[in-house]
Each structure stands twice: as structure tokens, then as C-alpha cells.
């Protein structure tokens, strides 16, 4: 897959939030509408300049994916649903591993496709929390290379 990877700037913010929401709606079927809106309000409050965030663009400058890395941990990886399963997520994750020294990721336990994806790349589960970082009952699996 051919795409351009660019470091985040605030010019990308609205497109990034749209990608986040469409990705979550396509992959996080276990979340209620109320929870999606709750998490979206948190995402809208993030200062994406405080950690390494990279955005992927098509040749026509459409933002189609983004990832965020802090302290060797892949904090977020979200793709436009039209690009899921086409190798883009793998390319971004390998970039994060090889260039940004990522060796950990956390995944919702109910997001089975994401767990399979990270296991295929080489991550292994080393811990589990019954609640997510907001105290909601969505168990989190901690994975490490």
C-alpha cells in the first residue's frame, strides 16, 4: 500500500478525530453509543503535540490512519475502516517498532481482531486489567514484544 507518513500538526486535528470515530465505530462493537461519545470527548481534549503522532495520507492527501507513541508504547493506532485489512496497520506498527522503539501496546480484551493483529506481529499478553483507564468495565490486555 502506497501512502505518505507525516508527523502530526494541528492542521490534521479534525481529520484525525474523524478517523478515530469511524475506526472505533467499525471495530469497537462492544462499546455503547454513550461510551463512544464519552471517549470521543476525551480524544477531542488530547494535545497530540505532547507525544509522537504520525498520520498516513493517500496520494490525494486524505488522512487515512494515525498512530501515537509515548515512552516505547503504542498508545493509539486507528485506521479509516476502508483501509483496515490492507497492510497499512502492519506498516505503521512496524514503523513504530523499528523507528520509534515501541515494545508495548494495550488492547481492549473485546477487540479480538486487534489482539490477533498484534499477536501476529509478535506481541504477547503479559497482564490484564478488569477496567480501562477511565474505570469503565472494558478489560485491557497489556501486550509486549
Secondary structure, 3 states (H helix, E strand, C coil): CCCEEEECCHHHHHHHHHHHHHHHHHHCCCCCHHHHHHHHHHHHCCCHHHCEEEEEECCCCCEEEEEEEECCEEEEEEECHHHCCCCHHHHHHHHHHHHHCCCEEEEECCCHHHHHHHHHHCCEEEEEECCCCCCCCCCEEEEEC
